[in-house]
Amino acid sequence: MAKAEDVIISQEQAHEFAKAIYADIEDYIKQHQEEFEEFLAEQRKGVVL
């Protein structure tokens, strides 16, 4: 089994991997933004300044 340090990829391949990862994260954030904002609102109710 190859280890991470044994894998060699081009800069172009690395860039494509990075774009794919970013797209997945961006989609996840968009899908869960409202839920997260509701969570933050609930958390703020318990904070005394």
N, C-alpha and C positions, 0 to 999 in steps of 0.2 A: 504494500500500500504506500502510495506516495505521501510524503510529508509536505506541509505548506511551503517550507523553504526549498523543496525540490521542484516546485512548479514554477515554470517560467512563462510569462505571458507578455505580450507586447503592450506598449503604452496605449495603443488604440483599443485593445481588448480590455485593459483595465478601465479605460474611459467608458466603454460600453457597459461593463459591470456596474460602475458607479452610477451611470444614468438609470439603469434598471432598478437598482436599489433605491435611489432617490424617488423614482416614479412610484414605487410601491409604498414608500413612507408617505409621500405627498397624498396618495389616494387614501391611505388609512386615516391620515389626519383630517382630510375633508369629510370622510364618512363618519367620523366620531367627534367632530368639532362641537356640535350642539350638546352632545352628552357630556363632554369635558367641561363646557361652560356651565352646565347645570351643576356638575360636581363642584366646580370652583365657587359658585354662588352659595351652595350649601356649606362649604367650608368657611366662607367669609362670615356667615351668620354667627359662628362660634368664636370669632376673633374680636377681642376687645382692644381698641386702640387707646 
